[in-house]
Amino acid sequence: MKMGLRSIVHLSSITLCMHHTQTQIQFQRFGFPYSKSKNLLPSLSTTPSWGIKLKSKTLSLSLSLMASATHFQVSAEDGSVPSQELGSSPSHAIGQHDLLIVGPGVLGRLVAQKWREEYPGCQVFGQTVTTNHHEELIKLGISPSLKWTKEDYKFPYVIFCAPPYQSADYPGDLRQAALCWNGEGAFLFTSSSAPYDCNDNGFCDEDTPVVPFGRSPRTDVLLKAENVVLEFGGSVVRLSGLYISFSVFGILFALIPKIIFVSVVFSSIGAHVYWLEKGIVESRPDHILNLIHYEDAASLSITILKKKCRRKIFLGCDNHPLSRQEVMDLVNQSGKFSKRFEKFTGTDDPLGKRLNNSRTRAELGWEPKYTSFAHFLETL
């Protein structure tokens, strides 16, 4: 079996119930290893309707990001829901810094948060395939709608973060997104580094040739989508393997001190989590991987949008390529996870590539927050 870099989640929780507000947080427990990190202690309080108010915007976003990849939910027995109508039209005229996010998942939500920090008071809109996460988006200040229900509106900034596996016509979706752009600010497509034509662990940068059309259906789809964006004057950022980790420790005391609600949640997204859970993986250990933290992918995307780049292709990576074995050695040595990875057993699957985005960094004046995967593990 060939294991690529995919968005895998682990979520582990301990929950005690609180009866005072007849409201509870429900965590769907996964059988994945938990992180031992203790770097976040948020403050929680009760409210009349939902029973829980997150005083930390960072915590609220973290829980929402986990919800976008898991089945975390908040339930209220009174059946209350946010008052904003799902899929409603923009309440105001489109402003000069308003942003449309097509596919507001983990990356899109981080972009939304950082964009609102850059431009307080701006409107952020989110296009989705279903209404499953619209309530979560509303709580994050993102006005959601179903796919292309706002195609009559033009936005100065558009970012497309939706993955191809959800679409029957991915290049067509990019064309629809381009038609939502008014041509003023910027249009950005978050693509993948997969199209670079290298599978021998060799060096790759922004100028490395791409896989010829017809060789791979996967890269064909991505390259066709990229071409649509470039034709419309937009830009592309090819991202390497994405990962992120959340650590949430919450305590909620009832106003009448009878029952205390305690919840500890540890969640991560990344290939290392999947491999850690499997223990033994049928892939070759010397395959070179390239990584970028979700927060850094978001900050890179925002830098490109703010510079209003036109018809450019950028590369997103941390410039510290690692073999699969090196990644899992770092995980085992970190002491941050309850399980230990055993081994890779593959011998004949393809090798990878060693990405370097020095040109992207120099042109944009951008540097990542997490300089390497090892640096990231040290922060947990």
C-alpha positions as a Markdown table, in Angstrom:
| # | Residue | x | y | z |
|---|---|---|---|---|
| 1 | Met | 0.0 | 0.0 | 0.0 |
| 2 | Lys | 1.3 | 3.5 | -0.9 |
| 3 | Met | 0.8 | 6.1 | 1.8 |
| 4 | Gly | 0.9 | 9.8 | 0.7 |
| 5 | Leu | 0.6 | 12.9 | 2.7 |
| 6 | Arg | -3.1 | 13.1 | 3.6 |
| 7 | Ser | -5.1 | 15.0 | 6.2 |
| 8 | Ile | -5.5 | 12.5 | 9.0 |
| 9 | Val | -6.9 | 13.5 | 12.4 |
| 10 | His | -6.6 | 12.1 | 15.9 |
| 11 | Leu | -8.8 | 13.2 | 18.7 |
| 12 | Ser | -8.8 | 11.9 | 22.2 |
| 13 | Ser | -10.9 | 13.3 | 25.0 |
| 14 | Ile | -11.9 | 12.9 | 28.7 |
| 15 | Thr | -15.4 | 14.3 | 29.5 |
| 16 | Leu | -17.4 | 14.8 | 32.6 |
| 17 | Cys | -21.0 | 16.0 | 32.4 |
| 18 | Met | -22.4 | 19.3 | 33.8 |
| 19 | His | -26.1 | 19.3 | 34.5 |
| 20 | His | -26.6 | 23.0 | 35.5 |
| 21 | Thr | -27.3 | 24.3 | 32.0 |
| 22 | Gln | -28.6 | 21.1 | 30.5 |
| 23 | Thr | -26.1 | 21.6 | 27.8 |
| 24 | Gln | -23.0 | 19.5 | 27.1 |
| 25 | Ile | -20.1 | 19.3 | 24.7 |
| 26 | Gln | -20.0 | 16.0 | 23.0 |
| 27 | Phe | -16.7 | 14.7 | 21.6 |
| 28 | Gln | -16.6 | 11.8 | 19.2 |
| 29 | Arg | -13.8 | 9.7 | 20.6 |
| 30 | Phe | -11.3 | 8.3 | 18.1 |
| 31 | Gly | -9.0 | 5.4 | 18.8 |
| 32 | Phe | -5.9 | 7.5 | 17.9 |
| 33 | Pro | -2.9 | 8.2 | 20.1 |
| 34 | Tyr | -3.1 | 11.4 | 22.2 |
| 35 | Ser | -0.6 | 14.2 | 22.5 |
| 36 | Lys | 0.8 | 15.0 | 26.0 |
| 37 | Ser | 1.1 | 18.7 | 25.2 |
| 38 | Lys | -0.3 | 21.1 | 27.9 |
| 39 | Asn | 0.2 | 24.5 | 26.2 |
| 40 | Leu | -3.3 | 25.9 | 26.3 |
| 41 | Leu | -5.6 | 26.6 | 29.2 |
| 42 | Pro | -8.6 | 28.6 | 28.0 |
| 43 | Ser | -11.3 | 30.3 | 30.0 |
| 44 | Leu | -14.9 | 29.1 | 29.6 |
| 45 | Ser | -18.2 | 30.5 | 31.0 |
| 46 | Thr | -21.9 | 29.8 | 30.7 |
| 47 | Thr | -24.4 | 31.6 | 28.6 |
| 48 | Pro | -28.2 | 31.3 | 28.7 |
| 49 | Ser | -28.7 | 29.9 | 25.2 |
| 50 | Trp | -25.8 | 27.6 | 24.4 |
| 51 | Gly | -24.4 | 27.1 | 27.8 |
| 52 | Ile | -20.9 | 27.7 | 26.7 |
| 53 | Lys | -19.0 | 30.8 | 25.6 |
| 54 | Leu | -15.4 | 30.6 | 24.4 |
| 55 | Lys | -13.6 | 33.7 | 25.6 |
| 56 | Ser | -10.6 | 32.9 | 23.5 |
| 57 | Lys | -10.9 | 33.5 | 19.8 |
| 58 | Thr | -7.9 | 31.2 | 19.3 |
| 59 | Leu | -9.7 | 28.4 | 21.2 |
| 60 | Ser | -12.9 | 29.0 | 19.4 |
| 61 | Leu | -11.1 | 28.7 | 16.1 |
| 62 | Ser | -9.2 | 25.6 | 17.3 |
| 63 | Leu | -12.4 | 23.8 | 18.2 |
| 64 | Ser | -14.0 | 24.8 | 14.9 |
| 65 | Leu | -11.0 | 23.6 | 13.0 |
| 66 | Met | -11.2 | 20.3 | 14.7 |
| 67 | Ala | -14.9 | 20.2 | 13.9 |
| 68 | Ser | -14.2 | 20.7 | 10.3 |
| 69 | Ala | -12.2 | 17.4 | 10.2 |
| 70 | Thr | -14.1 | 15.4 | 12.9 |
| 71 | His | -17.5 | 15.1 | 14.3 |
| 72 | Phe | -17.1 | 17.5 | 17.3 |
| 73 | Gln | -20.4 | 19.2 | 18.0 |
| 74 | Val | -22.2 | 21.4 | 20.5 |
| 75 | Ser | -25.7 | 20.4 | 21.4 |
| 76 | Ala | -28.4 | 22.3 | 23.3 |
| 77 | Glu | -31.6 | 20.6 | 24.5 |
| 78 | Asp | -33.6 | 23.7 | 23.8 |
| 79 | Gly | -32.8 | 23.3 | 20.1 |
| 80 | Ser | -31.5 | 26.8 | 19.7 |
| 81 | Val | -29.5 | 27.7 | 16.7 |
| 82 | Pro | -27.8 | 30.9 | 15.5 |
| 83 | Ser | -30.2 | 33.5 | 14.3 |
| 84 | Gln | -28.4 | 34.2 | 11.0 |
| 85 | Glu | -30.0 | 32.6 | 8.1 |
| 86 | Leu | -27.8 | 30.0 | 6.4 |
| 87 | Gly | -26.8 | 30.9 | 2.9 |
| 88 | Ser | -28.0 | 34.5 | 3.2 |
| 89 | Ser | -26.9 | 37.2 | 0.8 |
| 90 | Pro | -24.3 | 39.7 | 1.9 |
| 91 | Ser | -25.8 | 42.2 | 4.3 |
| 92 | His | -23.8 | 45.1 | 2.9 |
| 93 | Ala | -22.2 | 46.2 | -0.3 |
| 94 | Ile | -19.0 | 44.3 | -1.1 |
| 95 | Gly | -16.1 | 46.2 | 0.4 |
| 96 | Gln | -12.5 | 46.7 | -1.0 |
| 97 | His | -11.1 | 44.1 | 1.5 |
| 98 | Asp | -13.9 | 41.6 | 1.5 |
| 99 | Leu | -12.8 | 38.0 | 0.9 |
| 100 | Leu | -14.5 | 34.9 | -0.6 |
| 101 | Ile | -13.1 | 31.6 | 0.5 |
| 102 | Val | -14.1 | 28.6 | -1.6 |
| 103 | Gly | -13.8 | 25.6 | 0.6 |
| 104 | Pro | -13.4 | 27.0 | 4.1 |
| 105 | Gly | -12.0 | 23.9 | 5.8 |
| 106 | Val | -9.0 | 23.9 | 8.1 |
| 107 | Leu | -6.8 | 26.1 | 5.8 |
| 108 | Gly | -9.7 | 28.4 | 4.8 |
| 109 | Arg | -10.7 | 29.1 | 8.4 |
| 110 | Leu | -7.2 | 30.0 | 9.4 |
| 111 | Val | -7.0 | 32.3 | 6.4 |
| 112 | Ala | -10.3 | 33.9 | 7.5 |
| 113 | Gln | -9.1 | 34.5 | 11.0 |
| 114 | Lys | -5.8 | 36.0 | 9.9 |
| 115 | Trp | -7.5 | 38.1 | 7.1 |
| 116 | Arg | -9.9 | 39.6 | 9.6 |
| 117 | Glu | -6.9 | 40.5 | 11.9 |
| 118 | Glu | -5.3 | 42.3 | 8.9 |
| 119 | Tyr | -8.5 | 44.0 | 7.9 |
| 120 | Pro | -10.9 | 44.5 | 10.9 |
| 121 | Gly | -14.5 | 45.1 | 9.8 |
| 122 | Cys | -14.1 | 43.4 | 6.5 |
| 123 | Gln | -16.6 | 40.7 | 5.4 |
| 124 | Val | -15.5 | 37.1 | 4.8 |
| 125 | Phe | -17.7 | 34.8 | 2.8 |
| 126 | Gly | -17.4 | 31.0 | 2.5 |
| 127 | Gln | -18.6 | 28.8 | -0.3 |
| 128 | Thr | -19.4 | 25.2 | 0.7 |
| 129 | Val | -20.7 | 22.0 | -0.9 |
| 130 | Thr | -23.1 | 21.3 | 1.9 |
| 131 | Thr | -24.6 | 23.2 | 4.9 |
| 132 | Asn | -23.1 | 20.7 | 7.4 |
| 133 | His | -20.7 | 23.3 | 8.9 |
| 134 | His | -22.5 | 26.5 | 8.2 |
| 135 | Glu | -23.3 | 27.1 | 11.9 |
| 136 | Glu | -19.6 | 26.7 | 12.8 |
| 137 | Leu | -18.6 | 29.2 | 10.0 |
| 138 | Ile | -21.2 | 31.8 | 11.2 |
| 139 | Lys | -19.7 | 31.6 | 14.7 |
| 140 | Leu | -16.2 | 32.3 | 13.2 |
| 141 | Gly | -17.6 | 35.4 | 11.4 |
| 142 | Ile | -17.7 | 33.7 | 8.0 |
| 143 | Ser | -20.9 | 34.2 | 6.0 |
| 144 | Pro | -21.6 | 30.8 | 4.4 |
| 145 | Ser | -23.5 | 29.8 | 1.4 |
| 146 | Leu | -24.0 | 26.7 | -0.8 |
| 147 | Lys | -21.8 | 26.3 | -3.8 |
| 148 | Trp | -22.1 | 29.2 | -6.2 |
| 149 | Thr | -25.2 | 30.7 | -4.7 |
| 150 | Lys | -23.4 | 34.0 | -4.7 |
| 151 | Glu | -22.0 | 33.8 | -8.2 |
| 152 | Asp | -23.9 | 37.1 | -9.0 |
| 153 | Tyr | -21.6 | 38.9 | -6.5 |
| 154 | Lys | -18.0 | 40.0 | -7.4 |
| 155 | Phe | -15.3 | 40.0 | -4.7 |
| 156 | Pro | -12.0 | 41.8 | -4.7 |
| 157 | Tyr | -10.2 | 38.9 | -3.0 |
| 158 | Val | -11.0 | 35.2 | -3.7 |
| 159 | Ile | -9.1 | 32.2 | -2.4 |
| 160 | Phe | -9.9 | 28.6 | -3.5 |
| 161 | Cys | -9.0 | 26.0 | -0.9 |
| 162 | Ala | -11.3 | 23.2 | -1.8 |
| 163 | Pro | -9.7 | 19.8 | -2.6 |
| 164 | Pro | -10.3 | 18.1 | -5.9 |
| 165 | Tyr | -11.7 | 14.9 | -4.5 |
| 166 | Gln | -15.0 | 16.7 | -3.7 |
| 167 | Ser | -15.6 | 17.8 | -7.3 |
| 168 | Ala | -16.6 | 16.1 | -10.6 |
| 169 | Asp | -15.2 | 19.1 | -12.5 |
| 170 | Tyr | -12.4 | 20.6 | -10.6 |
| 171 | Pro | -11.2 | 23.0 | -13.4 |
| 172 | Gly | -14.8 | 24.0 | -13.9 |
| 173 | Asp | -15.0 | 24.9 | -10.2 |
| 174 | Leu | -12.0 | 27.1 | -10.5 |
| 175 | Arg | -13.6 | 28.8 | -13.5 |
| 176 | Gln | -16.7 | 29.5 | -11.4 |
| 177 | Ala | -14.5 | 30.9 | -8.6 |
| 178 | Ala | -12.7 | 33.1 | -11.1 |
| 179 | Leu | -16.0 | 34.5 | -12.3 |
| 180 | Cys | -16.7 | 35.6 | -8.7 |
| 181 | Trp | -13.5 | 37.7 | -8.7 |
| 182 | Asn | -13.9 | 41.4 | -9.8 |
| 183 | Gly | -10.2 | 41.6 | -10.9 |
| 184 | Glu | -9.2 | 44.2 | -8.3 |
| 185 | Gly | -7.4 | 42.6 | -5.4 |
| 186 | Ala | -6.2 | 39.0 | -6.0 |
| 187 | Phe | -7.4 | 35.5 | -6.9 |
| 188 | Leu | -5.4 | 32.6 | -5.4 |
| 189 | Phe | -5.6 | 28.9 | -5.8 |
| 190 | Thr | -4.0 | 26.7 | -3.1 |
| 191 | Ser | -2.7 | 23.8 | -5.3 |
| 192 | Ser | -0.3 | 21.0 | -4.5 |
| 193 | Ser | 3.4 | 20.4 | -5.0 |
| 194 | Ala | 2.5 | 17.1 | -6.7 |
| 195 | Pro | 2.9 | 18.3 | -10.3 |
| 196 | Tyr | 6.6 | 18.8 | -10.0 |
| 197 | Asp | 8.2 | 16.1 | -12.1 |
| 198 | Cys | 10.5 | 14.5 | -9.7 |
| 199 | Asn | 10.3 | 11.1 | -7.9 |
| 200 | Asp | 13.9 | 10.2 | -7.2 |
| 201 | Asn | 14.4 | 12.3 | -4.0 |
| 202 | Gly | 16.0 | 15.0 | -6.1 |
| 203 | Phe | 16.0 | 18.8 | -5.7 |
| 204 | Cys | 13.0 | 20.8 | -6.8 |
| 205 | Asp | 12.2 | 24.5 | -6.7 |
| 206 | Glu | 9.7 | 26.8 | -8.4 |
| 207 | Asp | 11.3 | 26.4 | -11.8 |
| 208 | Thr | 11.3 | 22.5 | -11.8 |
| 209 | Pro | 9.4 | 21.2 | -14.8 |
| 210 | Val | 5.9 | 19.7 | -14.1 |
| 211 | Val | 4.6 | 16.2 | -15.0 |
| 212 | Pro | 3.6 | 16.1 | -18.7 |
| 213 | Phe | -0.1 | 16.0 | -19.4 |
| 214 | Gly | -1.4 | 12.5 | -19.8 |
| 215 | Arg | 1.0 | 10.7 | -17.5 |
| 216 | Ser | -1.1 | 11.1 | -14.3 |
| 217 | Pro | -4.8 | 11.8 | -13.8 |
| 218 | Arg | -4.1 | 13.4 | -10.5 |
| 219 | Thr | -1.6 | 15.9 | -11.8 |
| 220 | Asp | -3.7 | 16.5 | -14.9 |
| 221 | Val | -6.6 | 17.7 | -12.8 |
| 222 | Leu | -4.3 | 20.0 | -10.8 |
| 223 | Leu | -2.5 | 21.5 | -13.8 |
| 224 | Lys | -5.8 | 22.1 | -15.7 |
| 225 | Ala | -7.1 | 23.9 | -12.6 |
| 226 | Glu | -4.0 | 26.0 | -12.3 |
| 227 | Asn | -4.2 | 26.9 | -16.0 |
| 228 | Val | -7.7 | 28.2 | -15.5 |
| 229 | Val | -6.5 | 30.4 | -12.6 |
| 230 | Leu | -3.5 | 31.8 | -14.6 |
| 231 | Glu | -5.8 | 32.5 | -17.6 |
| 232 | Phe | -7.9 | 34.7 | -15.4 |
| 233 | Gly | -4.9 | 36.6 | -14.0 |
| 234 | Gly | -4.9 | 34.8 | -10.7 |
| 235 | Ser | -2.0 | 33.1 | -8.9 |
| 236 | Val | -1.2 | 29.6 | -7.6 |
| 237 | Val | 0.6 | 28.5 | -4.5 |
| 238 | Arg | 1.7 | 24.9 | -4.6 |
| 239 | Leu | 1.6 | 23.6 | -1.0 |
| 240 | Ser | 3.6 | 20.6 | 0.4 |
| 241 | Gly | 2.3 | 18.3 | 3.1 |
| 242 | Leu | 0.1 | 20.1 | 5.6 |
| 243 | Tyr | -0.1 | 19.4 | 9.3 |
| 244 | Ile | -1.3 | 21.0 | 12.5 |
| 245 | Ser | -2.0 | 20.2 | 16.1 |
| 246 | Phe | -4.5 | 21.4 | 18.7 |
| 247 | Ser | -4.3 | 21.1 | 22.4 |
| 248 | Val | -7.3 | 22.1 | 24.4 |
| 249 | Phe | -7.8 | 21.8 | 28.2 |
| 250 | Gly | -11.1 | 23.2 | 29.4 |
| 251 | Ile | -12.8 | 23.4 | 32.8 |
| 252 | Leu | -16.3 | 24.7 | 33.3 |
| 253 | Phe | -17.7 | 25.2 | 36.8 |
| 254 | Ala | -21.5 | 25.3 | 37.3 |
| 255 | Leu | -22.8 | 28.4 | 39.0 |
| 256 | Ile | -24.2 | 26.1 | 41.7 |
| 257 | Pro | -21.1 | 24.0 | 42.6 |
| 258 | Lys | -22.6 | 20.6 | 42.3 |
| 259 | Ile | -21.1 | 19.2 | 39.1 |
| 260 | Ile | -17.9 | 20.2 | 37.3 |
| 261 | Phe | -17.5 | 19.7 | 33.6 |
| 262 | Val | -14.0 | 18.9 | 32.5 |
| 263 | Ser | -12.8 | 18.1 | 29.0 |
| 264 | Val | -9.3 | 17.4 | 27.7 |
| 265 | Val | -8.9 | 17.3 | 24.0 |
| 266 | Phe | -5.8 | 16.6 | 21.9 |
| 267 | Ser | -6.0 | 16.6 | 18.2 |
| 268 | Ser | -3.6 | 16.6 | 15.3 |
| 269 | Ile | -3.8 | 16.5 | 11.5 |
| 270 | Gly | -1.0 | 15.0 | 9.4 |
| 271 | Ala | 0.5 | 11.9 | 7.9 |
| 272 | His | 2.6 | 11.3 | 11.0 |
| 273 | Val | -0.6 | 10.8 | 13.0 |
| 274 | Tyr | -1.9 | 8.1 | 10.6 |
| 275 | Trp | 1.5 | 6.3 | 10.6 |
| 276 | Leu | 1.7 | 6.5 | 14.4 |
| 277 | Glu | -1.7 | 4.8 | 14.7 |
| 278 | Lys | -0.9 | 2.1 | 12.1 |
| 279 | Gly | 2.4 | 1.3 | 13.8 |
| 280 | Ile | 3.7 | -0.7 | 10.8 |
| 281 | Val | 3.3 | 0.9 | 7.4 |
| 282 | Glu | 3.9 | -0.7 | 4.0 |
| 283 | Ser | 5.8 | 2.2 | 2.5 |
| 284 | Arg | 9.5 | 2.7 | 2.0 |
| 285 | Pro | 11.2 | 4.6 | 4.8 |
| 286 | Asp | 13.6 | 6.7 | 2.6 |
| 287 | His | 10.8 | 8.5 | 0.6 |
| 288 | Ile | 11.5 | 12.2 | 1.1 |
| 289 | Leu | 8.6 | 14.3 | 2.4 |
| 290 | Asn | 8.1 | 18.1 | 2.4 |
| 291 | Leu | 6.0 | 19.8 | 5.0 |
| 292 | Ile | 4.4 | 23.1 | 5.9 |
| 293 | His | 2.3 | 23.9 | 9.0 |
| 294 | Tyr | -1.3 | 25.0 | 8.3 |
| 295 | Glu | -0.7 | 28.3 | 10.0 |
| 296 | Asp | 2.3 | 29.0 | 7.7 |
| 297 | Ala | 0.3 | 27.9 | 4.6 |
| 298 | Ala | -2.4 | 30.5 | 5.7 |
| 299 | Ser | 0.1 | 33.3 | 6.3 |
| 300 | Leu | 1.8 | 32.6 | 2.9 |
| 301 | Ser | -1.6 | 32.7 | 1.2 |
| 302 | Ile | -2.4 | 36.0 | 2.8 |
| 303 | Thr | 0.9 | 37.5 | 1.9 |
| 304 | Ile | 0.2 | 36.6 | -1.8 |
| 305 | Leu | -3.3 | 38.0 | -1.6 |
| 306 | Lys | -2.1 | 41.3 | 0.0 |
| 307 | Lys | 0.6 | 41.8 | -2.7 |
| 308 | Lys | -2.1 | 41.4 | -5.4 |
| 309 | Cys | 0.1 | 39.0 | -7.4 |
| 310 | Arg | -0.8 | 38.3 | -11.0 |
| 311 | Arg | -0.2 | 35.1 | -12.9 |
| 312 | Lys | 2.5 | 33.8 | -10.5 |
| 313 | Ile | 3.2 | 30.3 | -9.2 |
| 314 | Phe | 4.6 | 30.1 | -5.7 |
| 315 | Leu | 5.8 | 27.2 | -3.6 |
| 316 | Gly | 4.9 | 26.6 | 0.1 |
| 317 | Cys | 7.3 | 24.4 | 2.2 |
| 318 | Asp | 9.5 | 24.7 | 5.2 |
| 319 | Asn | 12.8 | 24.0 | 3.3 |
| 320 | His | 13.6 | 21.1 | 5.6 |
| 321 | Pro | 12.8 | 17.9 | 3.7 |
| 322 | Leu | 12.7 | 14.7 | 5.7 |
| 323 | Ser | 12.4 | 11.0 | 4.9 |
| 324 | Arg | 9.4 | 9.2 | 6.3 |
| 325 | Gln | 11.7 | 7.4 | 8.7 |
| 326 | Glu | 13.2 | 10.8 | 9.9 |
| 327 | Val | 9.7 | 12.1 | 10.5 |
| 328 | Met | 8.7 | 9.2 | 12.6 |
| 329 | Asp | 12.0 | 9.2 | 14.5 |
| 330 | Leu | 11.3 | 12.8 | 15.5 |
| 331 | Val | 7.8 | 11.8 | 16.6 |
| 332 | Asn | 9.1 | 8.9 | 18.7 |
| 333 | Gln | 11.8 | 11.0 | 20.2 |
| 334 | Ser | 9.5 | 13.9 | 21.1 |
| 335 | Gly | 7.8 | 12.2 | 24.0 |
| 336 | Lys | 4.6 | 14.0 | 23.0 |
| 337 | Phe | 2.6 | 11.0 | 21.9 |
| 338 | Ser | 1.3 | 8.0 | 23.8 |
| 339 | Lys | 2.2 | 5.5 | 21.1 |
| 340 | Arg | 5.4 | 4.6 | 19.4 |
| 341 | Phe | 5.8 | 4.1 | 15.7 |
| 342 | Glu | 7.3 | 0.7 | 14.8 |
| 343 | Lys | 8.6 | 0.6 | 11.2 |
| 344 | Phe | 8.1 | 1.1 | 7.5 |
| 345 | Thr | 8.3 | -2.1 | 5.4 |
| 346 | Gly | 8.0 | -1.0 | 1.8 |
| 347 | Thr | 10.9 | -1.4 | -0.7 |
| 348 | Asp | 9.7 | -0.6 | -4.2 |
| 349 | Asp | 7.3 | 2.4 | -4.1 |
| 350 | Pro | 8.4 | 5.7 | -5.6 |
| 351 | Leu | 10.7 | 8.1 | -4.0 |
| 352 | Gly | 9.9 | 11.8 | -3.4 |
| 353 | Lys | 11.5 | 15.2 | -3.9 |
| 354 | Arg | 13.4 | 17.8 | -2.0 |
| 355 | Leu | 11.5 | 21.1 | -2.2 |
| 356 | Asn | 13.1 | 24.5 | -1.8 |
| 357 | Asn | 11.1 | 27.7 | -2.0 |
| 358 | Ser | 13.9 | 30.3 | -1.5 |
| 359 | Arg | 12.7 | 32.3 | -4.5 |
| 360 | Thr | 9.1 | 32.5 | -3.1 |
| 361 | Arg | 10.5 | 33.7 | 0.2 |
| 362 | Ala | 12.7 | 36.3 | -1.4 |
| 363 | Glu | 10.0 | 37.6 | -3.7 |
| 364 | Leu | 7.3 | 37.9 | -1.0 |
| 365 | Gly | 9.4 | 38.7 | 2.0 |
| 366 | Trp | 7.8 | 35.7 | 3.8 |
| 367 | Glu | 9.2 | 33.3 | 6.4 |
| 368 | Pro | 7.4 | 30.5 | 8.2 |
| 369 | Lys | 6.5 | 30.5 | 11.9 |
| 370 | Tyr | 7.5 | 26.8 | 12.1 |
| 371 | Thr | 10.9 | 26.5 | 10.5 |
| 372 | Ser | 10.8 | 22.8 | 10.5 |
| 373 | Phe | 8.8 | 19.8 | 11.7 |
| 374 | Ala | 11.3 | 19.3 | 14.5 |
| 375 | His | 10.7 | 23.0 | 15.5 |
| 376 | Phe | 7.0 | 22.3 | 15.5 |
| 377 | Leu | 7.3 | 19.3 | 17.8 |
| 378 | Glu | 9.4 | 21.4 | 20.3 |
| 379 | Thr | 6.5 | 23.9 | 20.6 |
| 380 | Leu | 3.9 | 21.2 | 21.7 |
